[in-house]
Structure formats: structure tokens, C-alpha cells
């Protein structure tokens, strides 16, 4: 999807989305709006747990489970 379409879909400016894409500082409200518009979620965890979660995600991707995994409610 072109960046102008993605920005419109997320209700943010092209400039803001470009900053976010390039790792530049953006307003948290705008970042969360972009994530929501792109149907993404941000998970905040203690730093001590991040390596474990990264390993689990890498393993799931390697095994092809990311497409079939469904969270338990």
C-alpha cells in the first residue's frame, strides 16, 4: 500500500507516517493511531521478558505458526 493511502487510512499525515517508518520521534497518540489503522498492536513488557518473547516469536515464525496461531481468550 502506498504511504499516502496508508496515512489516509490511519488518519495521520504522510510526514508523520514517514517519520514513524524511519524510526524518527513521533507523538504517541499519532503512533497509536497509525498502529490501529494498520491493524497492529503494541505489546509492552518488562525488559527482562523481552528476549524470551523475541525468541518465542522467532521460533513461531520459523515453524510457520504465525499464520495459524490464535490467542486464547
Residue pairs with C-beta under 8 A, 6 or more apart in sequence:
1 9
3 14
3 17
3 18
3 21
4 14
6 17
6 37
6 38
7 13
7 14
7 16
7 17
9 37
9 38
10 17
10 33
10 34
10 36
10 37
10 38
11 33
11 37
12 30
12 33
12 34
12 37
16 26
16 27
16 30
16 34
17 34
19 25
19 26
20 26
20 30
20 31
20 34
32 42
35 41
35 42
43 53
45 53
57 66
60 66
60 69
